[in-house]
Amino acid sequence: MRKLLHPALLASSAALAVALPAHAQDTENQDSAEVELAEASPAGQGEIIVTARRTDERLQDVPVAVTAFDSQALERSTVQELSDVRSIASGLNFNSEGGKSTTNVSLRGIGQLPVGLTTPGVVTYFNNIAIPSLGSSIPTYDIANIQVLKGPQGTLFGKSTLGGAILVNTVQPDLYDFGGYVRGTYGRYEYRALEGAINIPIIPGTVALRVAGQIRRQDERIRSLDSDFFALPEVQALGVNDPNAGSYPGFDDINNDSVRASLTIKPTDRISNTTVFEYFEADERAAGLFLYKADFAPFQNTAFLPLMGDPARAAAAVSLANLAADYARENPRGAFDGGINGGRAYRKSIAVVNTTDVDLSDSLSIRNIFGYRKNTNDQGINTGAVPILDQGGFSNPFLGGLVTQPFIVYYAEQRYVRDYIDNDFQLIFDSGSGLNGILGAYYSVDGPAGPSGDQFTTFSSLGRIPPTTTHVKNQSFAIYSQITIPLNERLNFNVGGRYSWDKTQFCYNPGNPATFESVSFDECKQNIADRVGTPTEFSDGFGRASTKDDYPTWTIGFDYKVNPDLMVYITSRRGVRPRNLNFPLFESDPVTCPSGNYSLSCVDLTGYQTIKQERVTDVEIGEKLSFFLGGARGRLNLAAFYSKYENATQFLSNSGNFLFPRGTLDVPPSSFIINAADLSIYGVEIDASVSPDNNLTIGFNGAITQTDIDELLPVNTNGELGPNVGTFGEGQINKLTPTFAGTFSASWIAPVKPADADLIFSGDLYMTADYGGQQGFQLEGYSLANGRIDLKGIGGSSFDLGFYLKNIFDVEYQAGVSVILPAAPYNSLYLGPPRTWGVEASYSF
């Protein structure tokens, strides 16, 4: 940690050393300096415009911590997927937790659990419409900018969020100029990508169409270990084999296609309408999991013996698991298939966003943003990350003589088909004299659009269990307002409020062993209605539940312009994640324990059906400084924050905690969410950049974050969860954001012009301390270096050529958790991509 802090302190000191003298200088040439800033070269500091307050503003004028990247910055850092932003926006983490298709984003110590369908702690907005974390992947082609807003966003944006928001804005149609670009990329692991865009002013000044698309392919980056593993002499000596091991295809390939069409119609100067349609499909294999630990010895006689059928098979399985763990450590760029044939990570989304702006007068306008998205997410994972430990094929006396199948340690499968509808209506006032505000109403509904459900098969010698039917429907309505009141020429008062009404409901059917299929929402509800009054009504696992919540959120603060170059501010905000539900409906005797004789197989989960409201209240103090000294220019933005996080959630796994009787159909599929602790999260963030001249820019952004546990909440009141679950200790509380993360970046235009082109060198070094995690487990910190060389405007044309190298030193780093539980006999996690390189060629017209 000490080693990691030194670069942050040095960068802060260096920036301050340059900034303070600049701050003291005479600012009478400010206007010309700002023009120079806006027209800076690709390596320089162009003016950054953000929409953190739902209107276009200079980054340096917004009284909130924002990290923003325009298209040039994204290109310099070779951002190919949204998750790549984590290495250039310090404190922001993207983890594939629970599967390649499940994105867990965390910021300022707050994220999302990989179970349920609740509002994420950090919401991503695509052209101002919230998108779900499950099954969504945002291609980063033809992107205008990406903005990371830090801290609770409970007033102006669609969803009330606890940790922040990510705004992704695509390039909009140009009403006057015809143009576009085409770009091709080839790289390691047979990476191929082709993208482009064309802008057509159909009626110049009135109607314009922009069409963009991207195709990406890549061979698997993680090979299957099974074939070589089962060929080892020590493995063959156990007499265990997998006859299909040689046919497994490997993991973590890329196969996705997307297209986007944007149409802008501006019949008058006061009316504008833009519709963006997007289609995205990815048909890929799973990411592949690293077997971090395997320790099945304690299960040899308790779990393995009845499942394997005899002591010899159980002992062989334990030995095989231990050998597999050793082999995985020797081959971290591989993963065990375990009979899942590469798994799957299929995603498809169809989205439409329509934005209408009408200027009623010079100071008053209305805006309506409507969004529709349909998401399909279908994934299968060898969650245990182990090979097949026993081939089965014999009559097991412990299972009534049933013939066993290849043994499954932990397979997870999930399929969700969901619709998302949002509408945000805004009345916007801007007096032109500093008084401005917004009044709005927001409505959203998301729910099932087809058969949906999941299955978690653990320790099975009779094959996979059938998938459940799990449908969740969320509805939200909110009214909000925010206003900026100038108290004098330099001091502004900012205040905003919002009141929200939310409703969540679920419908759950246990897996159908006859059809092995999930059913639709209507069928799910009908199946429950058909069981009312039957003898098994409260023990068959079929159930529905709902919850409602209403709550205020707010923001209040002041910003003060010390001079045109320096602003200081203080703000306080409240963010809320509303009450939610665990499923299925807990109603049978084993999960309600009416006798009160609590044990591993008789617990009372009814008090955990509803997840309590989570709240974050923060205070942020910051400054934003633009400095100009001779030919040098730059910025230094600092923010210090304190957040009180109430009712922080974690999940409690079934593994090792409960032993429900066989046939209990209303147990949680794998885990359920609990409110575990009240936390205090505080830290300091820096975003600094300096350009000594138009050819060189050096930057640093970093975050120091500390998470303290104020109070452990009573998880196991009166012992109703049985003797194996007490209370969560402090060492088990998740601390998602690292104590330190920082990125050094540099971009330099060389003084030589080979082939009459600008030669640009770019690079960044990302560093992070340990971060989490599950139940207190912390992933190891790492450093990651990326570099890029570009030739811009070859031969004076619009042809560019670039070469990039990502993960230059081929660091083997832990990128996300899958199963990291103290009581689990297997622990698995995701490793980050290996070293990759590529060549890009692009032409603009």
Secondary structure, 3 states (H helix, E strand, C coil): CHHHHHHHHHHHHHHHHHHHHHHHCCCCCHHHHHHHHHCCCCCCCCCCEECCCCCCEEHHHCCCCEEEEEHHHHHHCCCCEHHHHHHCCCCEEEEECCCCCEEEEEECCECCCCCCCCCCCEEEEECCEEECCECCCCECCCEEEEEEEECCECCCCCCCECCEEEEEEECCCCCCCCEEEEEEEEEHHHEEEEEEEEEEEEECCCEEEEEEEEEEEECCCEEECHHHHHCCHHHHCCCCCCCCHHHCCCECCEEEEEEEEEEEEEEECCEEEEEEEEEEEEEECCCCCEEEEECCHHHHHHHHHHHHCCHHHHHHHHHHHHHHHHHHHHCCCEECCCCCCCCEEEEEEEEEEEEEEEECCCCEEEEEEEEEEEEEEEEEECCCCCCCCCCCCCEEHHHCCEECCCCEEEEEEEEEEEEEEEEEEEEEEECCCCCEEEEEEEEEEEEECCCCEEEEEEEECCCCCCCCEEEEEEEEEEEEEEEEEECCCCEEEEEEEEEEEEEEEEEEECCCCCCCCCCCHHHHHHHHHCCCCCCCCCCCCCEEEEEEEEEEEEEEEEEEEEECCEEEEEEEEEEEECCEECCCCCCCHHHHCCCCCCECCECCCHHHCEECCEEEEEEEEEEEEEEEECCEEEEEEEEEEEEEEEEEEEEEECCCCCCCCCCCCCCCCCEEEEEEEEEEEEEEEEEEEEEEECCEEEEEEEEEEEEEEEEECCCCHHHCCCCCCCCCCHHHCCCCCCCEEEEEEEEEECCCCHHHCEEEEEEEEEEECCEECCCCCEECCEEEEEEEEEEECHHHCCEEEEEEEECCCCCCCEEEEEECCCCCCEEEEEECCCCEEEEEEEEEC
